[in-house]
Amino acid sequence: QVQLVESGGGLVQAGGSLRLSCAASGLTFSAYATGWFRQAPGKEREFVASISRSGGSTTYTDSVKGRFTISRDNIKNTVYLQMNSLKPEDTAVYYCNANTNWGQGTQVTVSS
């Protein structure tokens, strides 16, 4: 059974930082590109960042470029999202994705 478990969310002031983690089990993690998505209240889920199977290639949505960094550890079967210079508009539930699998999400709230 495939499981993706996110952690690391919380409440932070604008300008602060958080590091999200997503631990995967039940799949060959290194065989899949992985990504982070987010969904704010009343909005559709949107792409945030992705990373290739080896970690050598990353992609970001424009609004987080220069502030967020995605990385992965294929030994620990974990993908990370380092979020710096957080803004209130980053408030959302953050989900990780691998192949067709999704985690349950972790809430990130940025206060102004």
KEDO-180685 format. One record per atom (N, C-alpha, C, O, CB): residue number from 1; chain; atom name; x, y negated, z negated. Coordinates in steps of 0.1 Angstrom, whole numbers. Atoms other than C-alpha are relative to their C-alpha. Last residue first. Glycine has a CB too. Example, Ala and Ser with C-alpha at 12.3 -4.5 7.8 and 13.67 -1.06 7.14 Angstrom:
BEGIN
R    k  c   a      u      v      w
R    2  A   N     -9     11      0
R    2  A  CA    137     11    -71
R    2  A   C     -8    -11     -8
R    2  A   O     -3    -22     -9
R    2  A  CB      4     -5     14
R    1  A   N      9     12      0
R    1  A  CA    123     45    -78
R    1  A   C      9    -12      0
R    1  A   O     19    -12     -7
R    1  A  CB    -10      0    -12
This chain:
BEGIN
R    k  c   a      u      v      w
R  112  A   N     -6     13     -4
R  112  A  CA      8   -392    -83
R  112  A   C      4     -8    -12
R  112  A   O      9    -19    -10
R  112  A  CB    -10     -8      9
R  111  A   N      7     12      5
R  111  A  CA      2   -356    -93
R  111  A   C      7    -13      4
R  111  A   O     20    -13      5
R  111  A  CB     -1      1    -16
R  110  A   N     -9     11      2
R  110  A  CA     13   -326    -73
R  110  A   C     -7    -13     -4
R  110  A   O    -16    -17      3
R  110  A  CB      8     -3     14
R  109  A   N      7     13      2
R  109  A  CA     -6   -294    -77
R  109  A   C     10    -11     -2
R  109  A   O     18    -10    -12
R  109  A  CB    -10      1    -12
R  108  A   N    -10     11      2
R  108  A  CA      7   -261    -63
R  108  A   C     -8    -13     -1
R  108  A   O    -16    -16      8
R  108  A  CB     11     -1     12
R  107  A   N      4     14     -1
R  107  A  CA    -15   -231    -67
R  107  A   C     11     -9     -3
R  107  A   O     19     -8    -12
R  107  A  CB    -11     -2    -11
R  106  A   N     -4      6     13
R  106  A  CA     -2   -196    -59
R  106  A   C     -3    -15      2
R  106  A   O      0    -21     12
R  106  A  CB     15      2     -2
R  105  A   N     -2     14      1
R  105  A  CA    -17   -173    -33
R  105  A   C      4     -5    -13
R  105  A   O      2      1    -23
R  105  A  CB    -13     -7      4
R  104  A   N     12      5      6
R  104  A  CA    -31   -138    -32
R  104  A   C      0    -16     -2
R  104  A   O    -10    -22     -4
R  104  A  CB     -3      6    -13
R  103  A   N      0      0     15
R  103  A  CA     -5   -126     -8
R  103  A   C    -13     -6     -5
R  103  A   O    -22    -11      3
R  103  A  CB     12     -7     -5
R  102  A   N      1     12      7
R  102  A  CA    -12   -119     29
R  102  A   C      1      2    -15
R  102  A   O     -4     12    -20
R  102  A  CB    -12     -8      3
R  101  A   N      2      0     14
R  101  A  CA     -4    -91     53
R  101  A   C      1    -13     -7
R  101  A   O     10    -21     -3
R  101  A  CB     10     10     -7
R  100  A   N     14      4      2
R  100  A  CA     -8    -91     90
R  100  A   C     -3      0    -14
R  100  A   O    -15     -1    -18
R  100  A  CB     -9     10      8
R   99  A   N      8     -8    -10
R   99  A  CA     30    -92     97
R   99  A   C    -15     -4     -2
R   99  A   O    -18    -16      0
R   99  A  CB      1     16     -2
R   98  A   N     -9     -9     -7
R   98  A  CA     44   -108     66
R   98  A   C     -8      9      8
R   98  A   O    -17     16      3
R   98  A  CB      9      8    -10
R   97  A   N      5     -9    -11
R   97  A  CA     26   -138     51
R   97  A   C     11      8      6
R   97  A   O     22      3      8
R   97  A  CB     -7     -8     11
R   96  A   N    -10     -5     -8
R   96  A  CA     30   -160     20
R   96  A   C     -6     11      9
R   96  A   O    -16     17      6
R   96  A  CB     12      6     -8
R   95  A   N      1    -15     -2
R   95  A  CA      3   -181      6
R   95  A   C     12      4      8
R   95  A   O     17     -3     17
R   95  A  CB    -13      3      8
R   94  A   N    -11     -4     -9
R   94  A  CA      4   -216    -10
R   94  A   C     -1     16      1
R   94  A   O     -1     23     -9
R   94  A  CB     14     -5     -4
R   93  A   N     -3    -14      3
R   93  A  CA    -28   -230    -26
R   93  A   C     10      5     11
R   93  A   O      7      4     23
R   93  A  CB    -12      9     -1
R   92  A   N      7    -11     -8
R   92  A  CA    -27   -267    -20
R   92  A   C      3     13     -7
R   92  A   O     11     14    -16
R   92  A  CB      4      0     15
R   91  A   N      9     -8      9
R   91  A  CA    -13   -300    -32
R   91  A   C     -8     10      8
R   91  A   O    -15      6     17
R   91  A  CB     -9     -9     -8
R   90  A   N     -5    -14      0
R   90  A  CA     14   -311     -7
R   90  A   C     -9      9     -9
R   90  A   O     -7     21     -9
R   90  A  CB     14      0     -4
R   89  A   N      6     -7    -12
R   89  A  CA     -6   -343     -1
R   89  A   C      5     14      2
R   89  A   O      0     21     10
R   89  A  CB      2     -8     12
R   88  A   N     14     -5      4
R   88  A  CA      3   -354    -37
R   88  A   C     -6      7     12
R   88  A   O    -14     16     10
R   88  A  CB     -8    -12     -3
R   87  A   N      9     11     -2
R   87  A  CA     40   -355    -25
R   87  A   C    -14      5     -4
R   87  A   O    -16     17     -4
R   87  A  CB      0     -5     14
R   86  A   N     14     -4     -2
R   86  A  CA     69   -332    -35
R   86  A   C     -9    -13      0
R   86  A   O     -6    -23     -7
R   86  A  CB     -5      9    -11
R   85  A   N      7     13     -4
R   85  A  CA    104   -345    -30
R   85  A   C    -15      2      2
R   85  A   O    -20     -3     12
R   85  A  CB      7     -7     12
R   84  A   N     -6     12      6
R   84  A  CA    117   -309    -30
R   84  A   C     -8    -13      4
R   84  A   O    -15    -12     14
R   84  A  CB     15     -2      3
R   83  A   N      8     12     -4
R   83  A  CA    100   -276    -22
R   83  A   C      6    -12     -9
R   83  A   O      5    -12    -21
R   83  A  CB    -15      2     -3
R   82  A   N     -5     11      9
R   82  A  CA    122   -245    -22
R   82  A   C     -7    -13      5
R   82  A   O     -5    -17     17
R   82  A  CB     15     -1      1
R   81  A   N      2     13     -6
R   81  A  CA    102   -217     -5
R   81  A   C      4    -11    -10
R   81  A   O     -3    -13    -21
R   81  A  CB    -16     -2      4
R   80  A   N      1     12      9
R   80  A  CA    114   -182    -11
R   80  A   C     -4    -13      7
R   80  A   O     -2    -13     20
R   80  A  CB     13     -2     -7
R   79  A   N     -1     12     -8
R   79  A  CA    110   -148      5
R   79  A   C     -3    -12    -10
R   79  A   O    -11    -11    -18
R   79  A  CB    -10      0     12
R   78  A   N      6     12      5
R   78  A  CA    116   -116    -14
R   78  A   C      3    -11      9
R   78  A   O     14    -13     15
R   78  A  CB      5     -3    -14
R   77  A   N     13      0     -7
R   77  A  CA    124    -80     -5
R   77  A   C     -8    -12     -4
R   77  A   O    -20    -11     -7
R   77  A  CB     -8     13     -3
R   76  A   N     11      2     10
R   76  A  CA    152    -81    -31
R   76  A   C    -14      0      6
R   76  A   O    -24     -1     -1
R   76  A  CB      2    -12     -8
R   75  A   N     -3    -10     10
R   75  A  CA    178    -67     -6
R   75  A   C    -11      0    -11
R   75  A   O    -15     10    -15
R   75  A  CB     14     -3     -6
R   74  A   N      5    -13     -4
R   74  A  CA    162    -87     22
R   74  A   C      3     12     -9
R   74  A   O     -2     23     -7
R   74  A  CB      5      3     14
R   73  A   N    -10     -9      5
R   73  A  CA    167   -120      4
R   73  A   C     -6     14      4
R   73  A   O    -15     19     -3
R   73  A  CB      2     -1    -16
R   72  A   N      5    -14      3
R   72  A  CA    148   -147     22
R   72  A   C     12      8     -5
R   72  A   O     24      5     -2
R   72  A  CB     -6      6     12
R   71  A   N    -11     -9      0
R   71  A  CA    149   -185     27
R   71  A   C     -5     14     -4
R   71  A   O    -16     15     -8
R   71  A  CB     12     -4    -10
R   70  A   N      3    -14      1
R   70  A  CA    126   -214     34
R   70  A   C     12      9      0
R   70  A   O     21      6      8
R   70  A  CB    -11      4     11
R   69  A   N     -9    -10     -6
R   69  A  CA    136   -249     27
R   69  A   C     -5     14     -3
R   69  A   O     -7     18    -14
R   69  A  CB     14     -2     -6
R   68  A   N      2    -14      3
R   68  A  CA    112   -278     21
R   68  A   C     11      8      7
R   68  A   O     15      5     18
R   68  A  CB    -14      5      4
R   67  A   N      4     -1     14
R   67  A  CA    120   -316     20
R   67  A   C     -1     15     -4
R   67  A   O      2     18    -16
R   67  A  CB    -14     -7     -2
R   66  A   N     -9      8      8
R   66  A  CA    138   -323     53
R   66  A   C     -3      1    -15
R   66  A   O      5     -3    -23
R   66  A  CB      0    -14      4
R   65  A   N    -14     -1     -5
R   65  A  CA    109   -310     74
R   65  A   C      9    -10     -9
R   65  A   O      5    -21    -11
R   65  A  CB      1     -4     15
R   64  A   N     -8     -5     11
R   64  A  CA     77   -308     53
R   64  A   C     15      0      4
R   64  A   O     24      4     -4
R   64  A  CB     -4     14     -5
R   63  A   N      2      7     12
R   63  A  CA     53   -329     74
R   63  A   C      9      5    -12
R   63  A   O     11     -3    -22
R   63  A  CB    -14      2     -4
R   62  A   N     -6     13      0
R   62  A  CA     67   -317    107
R   62  A   C      0     -6    -14
R   62  A   O      9    -13    -18
R   62  A  CB     -5     -9     10
R   61  A   N      9     10     -5
R   61  A  CA     58   -280    102
R   61  A   C      6    -14     -3
R   61  A   O     14    -16    -12
R   61  A  CB    -14      1     -7
R   60  A   N      8      8      9
R   60  A  CA     89   -260     97
R   60  A   C    -11     -8      6
R   60  A   O     -9    -13     18
R   60  A  CB      9     -8     -9
R   59  A   N      8      9     -6
R   59  A  CA    108   -232    115
R   59  A   C     -9     -7    -10
R   59  A   O    -13     -1    -20
R   59  A  CB     -9      6     11
R   58  A   N     11      5      7
R   58  A  CA    137   -211    105
R   58  A   C     -8    -10      8
R   58  A   O     -3    -17     17
R   58  A  CB      5     -6    -14
R   57  A   N      8     11     -7
R   57  A  CA    162   -189    122
R   57  A   C    -12     -4     -8
R   57  A   O    -19      5    -14
R   57  A  CB     -5      5     14
R   56  A   N     -8      9     -8
R   56  A  CA    190   -168    108
R   56  A   C     -7    -11      7
R   56  A   O     -1    -21     11
R   56  A  CB      8      7      9
R   55  A   N     -2     12      7
R   55  A  CA    170   -152     80
R   55  A   C      8    -11      8
R   55  A   O     10    -22      3
R   55  A  CB      7      2    -13
R   54  A   N    -13      1      6
R   54  A  CA    175   -118     94
R   54  A   C      2    -12     -8
R   54  A   O     12    -13    -16
R   54  A  CB     11      0     11
R   53  A   N     -2    -13      7
R   53  A  CA    138   -111    101
R   53  A   C     14     -1     -7
R   53  A   O     15      3    -19
R   53  A  CB      0     12      9
R   52  A   N     -2    -12     -8
R   52  A  CA    132   -147    111
R   52  A   C      3     12     -9
R   52  A   O      6     10    -21
R   52  A  CB     10     -3     11
R   51  A   N    -14     -4     -1
R   51  A  CA    119   -174     88
R   51  A   C      1     13      7
R   51  A   O     -8     22      5
R   51  A  CB      6      1    -15
R   50  A   N     -2    -15     -3
R   50  A  CA     86   -193     88
R   50  A   C     15      2      1
R   50  A   O     23     -7      2
R   50  A  CB     -7      4     13
R   49  A   N    -14     -4     -3
R   49  A  CA     74   -226     73
R   49  A   C      1     15      4
R   49  A   O     -8     22     -1
R   49  A  CB     10     -4    -11
R   48  A   N    -10      8      7
R   48  A  CA     42   -245     65
R   48  A   C     14      3      5
R   48  A   O     21     -6     10
R   48  A  CB     -1      2    -15
R   47  A   N    -14     -5      0
R   47  A  CA     14   -232     87
R   47  A   C      9    -10     -7
R   47  A   O      8    -22     -5
R   47  A  CB      5      3     14
R   46  A   N     -9      5    -10
R   46  A  CA    -21   -244     78
R   46  A   C     14      6     -2
R   46  A   O     18     10    -13
R   46  A  CB      0    -15     -1
R   45  A   N    -14     -4      3
R   45  A  CA    -51   -229     61
R   45  A   C      9     -4     11
R   45  A   O      6     -3     23
R   45  A  CB      0     16     -2
R   44  A   N     -4    -13     -4
R   44  A  CA    -82   -249     68
R   44  A   C     14      3     -4
R   44  A   O     22     -6     -6
R   44  A  CB     -2      1     16
R   43  A   N     -7     -1    -13
R   43  A  CA    -93   -278     47
R   43  A   C      3     14      4
R   43  A   O      3     23     -4
R   43  A  CB     13     -8     -1
R   42  A   N      8      6    -11
R   42  A  CA   -119   -285     20
R   42  A   C      7      1     14
R   42  A   O      2     -5     24
R   42  A  CB     -4    -13     -3
R   41  A   N     15      0      2
R   41  A  CA    -95   -280     -8
R   41  A   C     -7     -6     12
R   41  A   O     -3    -17     16
R   41  A  CB     -4     -7    -13
R   40  A   N      5     10      9
R   40  A  CA    -59   -276      5
R   40  A   C    -15      1     -1
R   40  A   O    -22      6      8
R   40  A  CB      5    -14      5
R   39  A   N     14      4     -2
R   39  A  CA    -47   -244     21
R   39  A   C     -4    -10    -11
R   39  A   O     -5     -6    -22
R   39  A  CB    -10     12      1
R   38  A   N      7      6     12
R   38  A  CA    -11   -235     25
R   38  A   C    -14     -4      4
R   38  A   O    -17     -6     16
R   38  A  CB      8    -12     -5
R   37  A   N     12      8     -5
R   37  A  CA     10   -212     47
R   37  A   C     -6     -7    -12
R   37  A   O     -3     -3    -24
R   37  A  CB    -10      9      7
R   36  A   N      9      7     11
R   36  A  CA     44   -197     41
R   36  A   C    -10     -8      7
R   36  A   O     -8    -15     16
R   36  A  CB      9     -8     -9
R   35  A   N      3     14      0
R   35  A  CA     61   -173     66
R   35  A   C     -8     -4    -13
R   35  A   O    -13      4    -20
R   35  A  CB     -8     -3     12
R   34  A   N      9      3     11
R   34  A  CA     78   -140     71
R   34  A   C     -3    -15      0
R   34  A   O      5    -23      6
R   34  A  CB      5      4    -13
R   33  A   N     -1     14      4
R   33  A  CA     95   -124    101
R   33  A   C    -11     -3    -10
R   33  A   O    -21      3    -11
R   33  A  CB     -2     -9     13
R   32  A   N     10     10     -4
R   32  A  CA     92    -87     98
R   32  A   C      5    -14     -3
R   32  A   O     11    -17    -13
R   32  A  CB    -13      2     -8
R   31  A   N      5     -2    -14
R   31  A  CA    115    -57     99
R   31  A   C     -9    -11      4
R   31  A   O    -13    -11     16
R   31  A  CB     -7     13      1
R   30  A   N    -10      6     -9
R   30  A  CA    135    -68     68
R   30  A   C     -5      2     15
R   30  A   O      2     -4     23
R   30  A  CB     13      7     -2
R   29  A   N      0     15      0
R   29  A  CA    104    -62     46
R   29  A   C      9     -6     11
R   29  A   O      6    -16     17
R   29  A  CB      4     -5    -13
R   28  A   N    -15      2     -3
R   28  A  CA    100    -25     55
R   28  A   C      2    -15      2
R   28  A   O      0    -21     13
R   28  A  CB      4      8     13
R   27  A   N     -3      2    -14
R   27  A  CA     66    -24     38
R   27  A   C     15     -2      2
R   27  A   O     22     -5     -7
R   27  A  CB     -8    -12      6
R   26  A   N      8     -8     -9
R   26  A  CA     51    -12      6
R   26  A   C      2     -2     15
R   26  A   O     -6      3     23
R   26  A  CB    -14     -2     -4
R   25  A   N     -1    -14      2
R   25  A  CA     64    -41    -15
R   25  A   C     -9      8      9
R   25  A   O    -19      3     14
R   25  A  CB     -3      4    -15
R   24  A   N      7     -9     -9
R   24  A  CA     70    -78    -10
R   24  A   C      3     15     -4
R   24  A   O     14     18     -9
R   24  A  CB      3     -2     14
R   23  A   N     -6    -14      1
R   23  A  CA     79   -104    -36
R   23  A   C     -9     10      8
R   23  A   O    -21     11      6
R   23  A  CB      2      4    -14
R   22  A   N      9    -10     -5
R   22  A  CA     70   -140    -27
R   22  A   C      7     14      1
R   22  A   O     15     16      9
R   22  A  CB     -6     -4     14
R   21  A   N     -6    -13     -4
R   21  A  CA     88   -168    -45
R   21  A   C    -12      9      5
R   21  A   O    -23      8      0
R   21  A  CB      7      7    -12
R   20  A   N      9    -11     -1
R   20  A  CA     80   -205    -48
R   20  A   C      7     13      4
R   20  A   O     17     13     12
R   20  A  CB    -12     -3     10
R   19  A   N     -5    -11     -8
R   19  A  CA    105   -230    -60
R   19  A   C    -10     11      0
R   19  A   O    -12     17    -11
R   19  A  CB     14      5     -4
R   18  A   N      4    -14      4
R   18  A  CA     92   -263    -73
R   18  A   C      6     10     10
R   18  A   O      9      7     21
R   18  A  CB    -16      1      1
R   17  A   N     -3    -11     -8
R   17  A  CA    105   -299    -71
R   17  A   C     -6     13     -6
R   17  A   O     -9     14    -18
R   17  A  CB     15      2      0
R   16  A   N     -5    -12      7
R   16  A  CA     95   -333    -83
R   16  A   C      3     11     10
R   16  A   O      1     10     22
R   16  A  CB     -9      4    -11
R   15  A   N    -14      1      0
R   15  A  CA     90   -365    -64
R   15  A   C      7     12     -6
R   15  A   O     19     13     -5
R   15  A  CB      4    -12     -7
R   14  A   N     -6      4    -13
R   14  A  CA     54   -367    -72
R   14  A   C     15     -2     -1
R   14  A   O     19     -9    -11
R   14  A  CB     -8    -12      5
R   13  A   N      2     14     -4
R   13  A  CA     48   -351   -106
R   13  A   C      6     -2     14
R   13  A   O     15      5     18
R   13  A  CB      6     -9    -10
R   12  A   N    -12      8     -1
R   12  A  CA     45   -313   -109
R   12  A   C     -3    -14      4
R   12  A   O    -13    -17     11
R   12  A  CB     11      6      9
R   11  A   N      3     14      0
R   11  A  CA     17   -288   -118
R   11  A   C     14     -8     -1
R   11  A   O     22     -5    -10
R   11  A  CB     -9     -4    -11
R   10  A   N      2      7     12
R   10  A  CA     24   -252   -110
R   10  A   C     -4    -14      3
R   10  A   O     -7    -18     14
R   10  A  CB     11      1     -9
R    9  A   N      8     12     -2
R    9  A  CA     34   -226    -84
R    9  A   C     -2     -7    -14
R    9  A   O      2     -2    -24
R    9  A  CB    -13      3      6
R    8  A   N     -8     12      1
R    8  A  CA     63   -202    -90
R    8  A   C     -8    -13      2
R    8  A   O     -2    -24      1
R    8  A  CB     10      0     11
R    7  A   N     -2      5     14
R    7  A  CA     48   -169    -80
R    7  A   C      7    -13      2
R    7  A   O     13    -17     12
R    7  A  CB      7      9     -9
R    6  A   N     -6     13      1
R    6  A  CA     35   -151    -49
R    6  A   C      1     -4    -14
R    6  A   O     -7      0    -23
R    6  A  CB     -8    -10      8
R    5  A   N      4      7     12
R    5  A  CA     29   -114    -47
R    5  A   C      8    -13     -1
R    5  A   O     20    -13     -3
R    5  A  CB      3      9    -12
R    4  A   N     -8     12      0
R    4  A  CA     28    -96    -14
R    4  A   C     -5     -8    -12
R    4  A   O    -16    -11    -13
R    4  A  CB     -2     -8     14
R    3  A   N      3     10     10
R    3  A  CA     16    -60    -16
R    3  A   C     10    -12      2
R    3  A   O     22    -10      4
R    3  A  CB      0      5    -14
R    2  A   N     -8     12     -1
R    2  A  CA     14    -33     11
R    2  A   C     -4    -10    -10
R    2  A   O    -16    -13    -12
R    2  A  CB     -1     -6     14
R    1  A   N      8     12      0
R    1  A  CA      0      0      0
R    1  A   C      9    -12      0
R    1  A   O     18    -14     -8
R    1  A  CB    -10      0    -12
